[in-house]
C-alpha cells in the first residue's frame, strides 16, 4: 500500500509541476507557431489526466489503510471513507482532483499575433517561418517586404484566465494540506516557503521539459530550432526559479530539521542530501546546455542536434529522479 500510495504521490507531484510549469512557460516564454501552442496544450492536458490518476492511486492506498481489514478488497467501505475524510490528506486529494479537472477544462490556449517591435525577432525569419504548420498558419509574410522581413509570430494566451488561475491555486494549495507543511512550525512561514518552493520548481521543471520537447520536435522536422531565442527568453524565469528554489529549500530545511546534525542522522535528512546532489547535477547539465549546446543548434555546419538529444535526455532523467526522491522525501519522517 505504501508503494502504491507513494507512486500515486509521485505521479501527482510530477504532473502538477509539468502542468503548472508548462502553462507558465507557454504564457511567458513561448513564441512560435500555432503548432507549438498545440503541443504545449497537449502536454498540459496530459498532466491533468496524470494528476487525477496519481490522486486515484493515493486515494485507493489510503482507503485500504483506513479500512478494517487493511486491504484493497475492503477499501471501498463507508467506515474507511469516513475515517479518511477526517484527515487533512482528504482535503488535499479533493483539491488535486478538482485541479486536474481544471487543467482539462481551463488549460486551453489560443494564439495571439505579436505586433510591434517584438513581431520580428532575430531568429524569426529563418526559424519560425520554416516550421511546418497547418493551413491556418499564423506565421505569414506581411506587406512589409518580399523578403519576409515582416514575419508575424504568435504567442499563447489563456482562453479562460480566471478559471486557469483558480486551477493553479488549487493544485499548489494541495501541498499545504499534507506532509511536513502540516506539522512543522511556524505554519505560516512553512506554508509560504513551501508554496514558493513549489512554484519555482514548477517553472524550472515544466519549462525545461517543454523547452526540450519543442526544440527536439523542431529538429526532428528538419527545421532550424530557433533555440538561441527561446533560450534567451527562458533564461530569466529559469534563473529566478533556480534561485527561489534554493532559497525556499534552505528555509524549509531550517524550519523542519531541529538541528543540522539531523541531515545525516535522520532518514529525511539523508534523502534531502540525495535530492540536493541531484538538483546540483541537473543545474550543471542545464548550464552546459545553455552555454555550449544551444548556441550551436542554429549552425548548420555543426551537429548540435545529436548532442542536444543526449544532454536533454540526461537532464530529463535526472529531473524524474529528483521528483521520485521528492516523493520519498515527503513520505519520510524527520
N, C-alpha and C positions, 0 to 999 in steps of 0.2 A: 504493500500500500504506500509506503514511504517513497518507493521508487517511482510508482505511477504518479503520485502527488507531486514529487519533485520534477518529473518530466513535464507535467502539466504547467507547473510554475515557470519552468524554463521556456516552454513554448510561448506562454503568455507574455513573459517579460521581454523576450527577444522580439516577438511580433509587435508589441507596443512600441519598442524603440524604433523598429523599422517603419511602422505606420506613421508615428508622430514625426520621426526624423525625416521620412520621405516627404511628408507634407511641407515641413519647414524648408526642405531643400527645393521643392517644386515652387513654392511661393516666394522664396527669397533669392534663389541662385539660378534656377534653370532658365536658360534662354536657348531656344532652338526651334523645333517644328511641332506641329500638332501630333506627329507620331511620338515624339519624345514625351509629350504630356500624357498620351495614352499609356505609354509604358509605365510611367510613374503611377498612374491611376490604377493599373492592373496590380502592381505590387502593393499599393496601399490597401486595396480591397482584399487581396490575398492575406495581408497582415490581419485584417479584421476577422476573416474566417479562422485564421490560426489562433488569434486571441480567444475566440469562442471555443475552439477545440481544446486549447490548453486549460481554460477555465472549467470545461466539462470534465476533463480528466481529474483536475484537482478536486472538483466537487464530488465526483464518484469516490475518490480515495478518502475524503473527509467523511462522507456519509457512511462508508464502511467502517471507519474508525469509531464513529459515534454510535453505530448500531449495537444491538445487544450481543450478537454473536461475533462481531468484529470481522465480518467477511463481506465480500461484494454481493453475495447472494442475499444477505439481509440488509443491504444498504438502502434499498428502496422501501423505507418504512417511515411512518409518521413520527415515531419517537426520535429516530435519528435526525430527521429533518428539523424537528422542534429543538433538539439539543444543539444542532449546528447553528440554528438561527439566533441563538443567544450569544454567539461569539462575534467579534469584530471581523473575522475572516469571511463570514457570510455576507456582510455588507460589502466587503472588498470584491467578492465574486459577483455580486449584483452589479457593481459599478463596471466590472470588466465585461460582463455580458452586454450591458447597456452600451458601453463604449464600443464594443465590437460591432453591434448593430449600427451604431452611429457612423463608424468608418465605412460601412457598406452603403449607407444612405447618403451621408454628407461628404463622402470622400470624392465626390465628383469635381473635376477640374475642367475649366474651359480655357480656350486660347484667346489671348488678347494681343492685338497688334502693338508693337513697340514703335513709338514715334519720337521725334526729336533727335537729340544728339546721340542717344543710345540705339537708334534704329539700325545703324550700320556699325558693327564692331570691326575690330581689326582682322578678325578671323571669320567674319560672317559670310563674305562672298565666296571664298574657296571651300568653306566647310559646311555651313548650314545649308547653303543653296544646293550642295551636292548630295545631301542626304535624301534617299528615295522616300517620297511621301505619296499619299493618295491623291485622287483627282480634286480634292478640296484643299489642296496645298495652300497654306497661308504665307509661304515664303515666296514672294513673287517680285519680279523686277518692276519697279515703278518707272515713271516717265522722266526720272532724273537723268537718265543717260542710257545708251545702248549697251554699255559695257557691264551693266549690273551694279553700278556704284550705289544704286538706290534700293538695295535689298532690304526688304522688310522682314523683321523677325518677330517671333511670338514669345510670350511668357505665360505662365499658368496663373489662373485666377480661380478662387473658390466659388462654386456655384451657390452654396449655402454657407456663408462665412460665420453667421451667428451659431448655427447648429454645429458647425465644424469646431468652433471654439469651445462649445459645451462638451462635445465629444472628447476633445483633447483633455479638458479639465477632469472629466470623469475617469479617463484612463490613468492620468497621472495621480489623481486623488486616490485611486485604488491601492497605491503603495503606502498610503498613510494609515491604513487600517489593519495591517498585519506586519509581522516581522519585528525588528528591533525598534521601529518607529513607535510602536505601541507601548513598549516597556522602558525605553531609555528616557532620561530626564536631562534638561527641561524639555517638555514635549514640544513647545512652540519652536524652539531653536532647532531641535532634531527634525521636526517636520519641514521647516524652511530649508535646512541643509539637504534633506532627502529629496525634496522637490527640485531644488537647484541641481543636484547631482543627476537626477533622472532626466531632466530637460536637457542638460549638457550632454549626457551620454546619448540621448536620442538624436540630437543634432549631429553628433560626431558619427555614431554607428550608422544611422539611417542615411545620412548624407554621403558617407564614404561608399556604402554598398550601392546606393542608387547611382552615384557618380560612376562607379565601376561598371554597372550594368549598361549605362548609356554609352560610355566610352567603348566598351567591348562590342556592343551592338553596332555602333557606327563603323568600327574597324572591321567587323565581320561582313558588313555590306560593301566593303571596299571603298568607303568614303573617308576623307580626312576627318579626324576625330574632333577637331576644334578643342583639343584638350587644354591647350595653353590658356584660352579664355575662360573655360569652365573652372580650371584650377585656380585662376586668379580670383574669380567671383566667389568660389567656395572657401578660399583661404581665410577670409575674415571671420565668417561664422565658425569655421573649423578651429581656428586658433583660439577664439573666445571660448568655444566649447571645451577644448582640451584644458585651458586654464581653469575654467569654472569647475570642471570635473575634478581636477586636482585639489582645488581649494575646498570644495564641498566634501570631497572624500576624506581629506585630512580632518575637517571639522567633525564629520560623523565618527571617525575613528577615535578622536579625543573624547567625544561625548559617550560613546558606547563602552570603550575599554576603561576600566577603573585605574589601571596603571600601565606604563609602557611595557613592562615585563610580560603582560598578557599576550603580546604579539607572538611570543614563542612558546608560552606555556598553555595556551588555550587552543582548541580546535578552530575557533572563529578567527583568532589572530593568525594562525598558520595558513588558513585558506586565504585570508586577506593578503598575506605576503605573496602567495602564488598569483593571485589576481593582479597585484601591483606589478609583479615581474612581467606578466603577460601584457599588461597595458603599456609598459615601457617599450617592450619589443614591438607592439603594434604601432606605437608612436614613431619609433625609429624607422620601421618599414614605410610608414606614410610619409615621413620626411624624405626618405630616399626616393620614393615615387615622385614626390613633388619637385625635388631638386634635380634628379638625374634622369628619370624615365619619361615623365610627362613632357618636358620640353622637346624630346626627340620625336614625339608621335606625329607631328605635322611635317617632319622632314622625310620626304620620300626616299632619300638616299640612305637613311638609317632604319634598321629593323627594330623599331622600338615597340611594335605591337606584341611580338612574341614575349619580350621581356616584361611588358605590362601585364600580359595574361598570367605570367608566372608569379610576379610580385603581388599582384592584386589577389590572386588565388591564395597565396600565403597569408596576406593580410585578412582576407575574409575568414579563413580557417582559424586564425588567431582570435578574431573577434567572436566567432562562435564559441571558442574555448573560454573567452572572457565571460560570455553570457552564461555558459554552463557553470563556471566557478562562482559567478554571482548568485545563481540559483542555489548552489550548495551553501554559499555564504549566508543567504537569507534564512536557510533552514538550520544553520549551525548555532549552537549555544555558545555564549561568551564565557 
